[in-house]
Amino acid sequence: MNKRAHSFHIPVMGIGFTIDSPLKVAQYGIDSVISLVDDILIEKLRKMYSEKFEIPYQEITNKVDDFRAKRITSYLNLISDVVDKKFEAMKKSALEMSHDFKTYLDLLPGNSHLKAEFQNLLEKGVSKSDIKSWLDQRLVKGSIDVNIMTKVDKDNYDKDEKLPVEYNDAHAAFRGFANSKLNSSVVLSAGMNPRLYAYMSSFNDFFPNQHGEFKKKIILKVSDYRSALIQGKFLAKKGLWVSEYRIESGLNCGGHAFATDGYLLGPVLAEFKANREALRSSIESVLIKELENQNKVIPNEPLSIKISAQGGVGTHEEHEFLIEEYQLDAVGWGTPFLLVPEATTVDEQTLDKLLLAKEDDLYLSDISPLGIPFNNLKNNTKDLEKETLINKGRPGSACPKKFVALNKEFKDNGICTASREYQYLKIKALDDLSLSESDYNKEYNKIIEKSCTCVGLGTSALLKYNLDTKTEGAGVSICPGPNMAYYSKVMSLNNMTDHIYGRANMISRKDRPHMFVKELFIYIDYLKKKFEATKTEMTKKEEKYLLTFLENMKSGVAYYKSLFLNLQDKFQDVKNDVLNQLESGDFVLRIIELEIEDEVFVS
């Protein structure tokens, strides 16, 4: 787990788009992340893959005690076994230069020494046993990591009786991973869940041995340094160590977007770089104290942390710059991999829509039932399905899976805000408020905008593999980042890795902005919308939020200006354009600042 063959990883995408990515890429040393939201989908895929690989299968129905955790454990064990089998077979076929082994070598980054080392062994004529020993020591498979959205932790019931907290969705998903045979990491996203974090310390695999090694590791997805420090220390007080901080752009990413208070990615990465050892040592001191309290093993050497980043990266030059400038251990490439069928799982109709998507087709929406901004593709089939129901006078989803039935406004056991039941009750309550027509329409549209994403984000896998969608329906939600606009062809895994490592160019257009510039203007648009929403009756709290957001953005732009002015060997062909765009962004921010000040003065 301490070695990586590649300097990139494939982050979790949606619920189903990377659900089986390790089966496709792990044998080639590429790390990828499986979502653990949908145990129903997971069980369907376990059945399919059991048949494909002739593995005995016994269905885990919802009548089995702890079925959610057991489904997840069984699926992850299957993935682990199949990947191991593929990886070992590839190593055995190395001397014959099999297709898989040649692919493994071809995909490696240009600065990898493995190719040269292997060729050197062959030229020296060393024994087969020596080559086998070298392969065992030097070749590494990709990590089969999992993702848990910590806040998607619905209470569960047996009939009308509320089950103990460990049966909550996120708790059960974590237990499913903890009980699996995987030697990999859980990626925690969507913020802090104190109950879940406390529960995690029940599993010994997450504690270090005397050498500071872990059977299972924790990766924390964050958008800023403060969040990393707070959550890292909170987990350390439970005896848990965060082995990697995965920094994601607040808005220039796919899926749910967790906007920072105007902190742009570059300055955030610079803060992590400057404080990396302080972050590590301050959290380690808290951890060691807690391990002593729990009479656990105390590592006899310092614990290590990795820092990675993701969100909006799109060129080899950006990839290399992030690693070199901010001393990152890896960079996440998400959205472009949706166009790589050898790595992700996207049905043909949705793939065709992605290929045609331009900037205006990719937008930050309010469709998520979680109430978090969500990157969306216009006219995806799930949203079209939603519009059909609205036009029939029956807004809302049947809510067959209930994974985000978290709203307790009308029922103690929770309803999803995208469900037909919730929207009916909410509209009924709205009818009693005697609002003006414009105010009524505004509130009505907020209600019906929510879409059944917990189903839609998994359906693509069912369609791709011709599995039954009777329960789910055929509508697909998909959540690419803005980067999708600049790719317009289906790519092979070889194409994509060649693009990442600078051996080819897969971007179809010449006008793609630098990732830092793209994020800046997404944040500017976000700030404008926030300002417009508070214009008429701005509170002191809203005023403080907007001004803080603005100051952080202005500080970020100043950082970028200094950064690009002093660059000597990177981005020379776009440097002037970037500096001009930063000036433009700075000008827009000054106008917004004046408008906010005017609004405050008037009110």
Secondary structure by P-SEA (a helix, b strand, c coil): cccccccbbbccccccccccccccccccbbbbbbbcccaaaaaaaaaaaaaaaccbbbbbcccccaaaaaaaaaaaaaaaaaaaaaaaaaaaacccccaaaaaaaaacccccaaaaaaaaaaaacccaaaaaaaaacccccccbbbbbccccccccccccccccccccaaaaaaaaaaaccccbbbbbcccccaaaaaaaaccccccccccccccbbbbbbcccaaaaaaaaaaaaaacccccbbbbcccccccccccccccccaaaaaaaaaacaaaaaaaaaaaaaaaaaaaccccccbbbbbbbbbbcccccaaaaaaaaacccccccccccccccccccccccaaaaaaaaaccccccccccccccccbbbbbcccaaaaaaaaaaaacccccccccccccccccccccbbbcccaaaaaaaaaaaaaccccaaaaaaaaaaaacccaaaaaacaaaaaaacccccccccbbbbbbccccccccccccaaaaaaaaacccccccccccccaaaaaaaaaaaaaaaaaaaacccccaaaaaaaaaaaaaaaaaaaaaaaaaaacccccccaaaaaaaaaaaaaaaaaaaaaaaaaaaaac
